[in-house]
Amino acid sequence: MPYYLGYTPSNRREIFHLSQRPTRENTDGRYKRCRGPLTLIGVHYLQYREENGHLELPKMTGAQLEARALADQDTYWQDILAAISDPDECNINALEAAEYNPDFAPVS
């Protein structure tokens, strides 16, 4: 099933999957726009890059995005990739997994 990166009206990014192309009707108007279809790794990579201020990527297919994600040597991304690829093997707690999402960052 393809994955999509949806943008809510408040500009928050959410990963979701649907068996068909998302529209306002089949997502109940939750998203103002969506990017996809992508693979699971590709959609997480896109979300990671956008939420951490990386330069916007050129237009590419889902397979190209996944290949770029697998080749990226950013150490923090590699930790996230390990958690996505093998969640049973990687013992990462929820706080560390959500750390790259600013909506869940602790306020100091």
N, C-alpha and C positions, 0 to 999 in steps of 0.2 A: 504494500500500500504506500503511495507516495506521501511525503511529508511536505508541509508548507510552513513558511514563516509569516505569521499574520501580524499586522500593525493595528492596535486598537486606536480609538479616537484620541486617547491620551498619549499616543505614540509609544506605548509599551509593546514589546515584541513577545509573541507567544508562538511556540511550536505546536502544531497540530497535524493530524493526518485525516484524509478523507479518501474515499474510493473514487470520487469524481472531482472535477474542477470546482474550487470554492466560488460561491456567489454570495451576495447579500442574503438571499433566501435560504440557502442550505447552511449558512453559518449564523442565522438569526441576526444579521446586521452587526455582529460582534467586531468585525474587522473592517477598517476603511480601505485597506489594500493588503495583498498577499504576494509573496514570492515563492515560486515553486513551479512544478513539482521537483523535489530534491530527495536525495537519500538521507538517511538519518544522520550520518556523519557530515554530509554537506550542509544540512540545515543548522546543525549545531555550530559548525565552523562559521557560517554566515552570521549567526547571532553573536557569536563570540567576537568576531571582527567588528561588527557594527557597535556593540556595546562597549568596546574598549578603544574606540576612536581611531581605528586603523583606516587607511585610505580605502575608498570604495573600489571594489573589484570591477574589472570590465565585464561586460555581458559574457556569460559562459553557460554551458549546459550543466546539468546536474552531475554527470560523470566527470566533466572537467573540474568542477568545483570540488568533488570528492578527491580527485587525484591531487589537486593543489593542497587540500587539507591534510592528506596523508604525507605530503612532502614537506609541509611547514615544520620547521625545527624549533619554533617558539616553545620554551620549556613549559610554560603554563598551559599552552594549548595541548602539548603532549600529555600532560596529566589528565586533562579533560577527555582527550581521545582515549586514553587507557580506561577511564571510567565508563565511557560509552561502549567501547569495543568488548570489554569483558567485565561486566559489573560484579560477577561472583568472585573473580580473581583479585580485583582491585578493592581494597578495603578503605573506601573514602567515605567520610561522614557527610551528612546532608549540608552542613554549614560550608564545608569546602566545595562541594558540588555546586552550591548556589552562589558562591563567592563572586563569580564573574558576572552575575546579574545584579546591577545596582539597586533594583527594587528590594532585594533581600540583604543588602549590605548593612552591617550594624552602624547605627548613628552614634558618633562620638561627640 
